[in-house]
Amino acid sequence: MKKLECPDFNLEEKLTQEQLTFFHKNGVIIFRNVLKKETVDFFIQEVTRIENQWLQEGRDKVNGVPLKFGEDAQGQKMIQRLCFLSLDRKSLPRIPARPEDSGSCSVPLSIRRTYCRK
């Protein structure tokens, strides 16, 4: 599989034509430094906590949707697709939609276990 070479796109009020073209060609676009490091660390911690809880409970479905399992790099069981995390409003509140609340975020975001860091 070929590694995706992603330009350093900046998130502004509107997507540029270059950003749209990249997205339509690759199916993904990465905006770096949209959220504060503390916010990202909090979400990673909460997703890990929920995953561990679901594994301990032996949960295999969420809202009728099967969970997909695999192994991490250390050979430990992991959930590959954590669905419906946004329903856990107590620990995973919505990311603010206003730039002044989040640093620079002005579009809806979803939290993923894999992410790019420069």
Residue pairs with C-beta under 8 A, 6 or more apart in sequence:
4 26
4 28
6 22
6 26
6 28
6 29
6 30
6 116
7 18
7 22
8 32
8 118
9 19
9 22
9 29
9 30
9 31
9 32
10 31
11 31
11 34
11 104
11 105
11 106
11 107
13 106
15 23
15 29
19 29
22 29
23 29
30 116
32 116
32 118
33 103
33 104
34 102
34 103
34 104
34 105
34 109
35 95
35 102
35 103
35 105
35 109
36 102
36 103
39 95
39 102
39 103
40 115
43 92
43 111
44 113
46 88
46 91
46 92
47 82
47 85
47 92
47 111
47 113
49 91
50 82
50 85
50 88
50 91
50 92
51 78
51 79
51 82
54 62
54 67
54 79
54 82
55 77
55 78
55 79
59 67
60 66
60 67
61 67
62 83
62 84
63 83
63 84
63 87
65 83
65 84
67 79
67 81
67 82
67 83
68 79
68 80
68 81
69 77
69 78
69 79
69 80
70 77
70 78
70 80
71 77
71 78
72 78
82 113
85 92
85 111
86 92
86 94
86 110
92 111
95 102
95 105
95 108
95 109
96 102
96 105
97 105
97 106
97 107
97 108
98 106
99 105
99 106
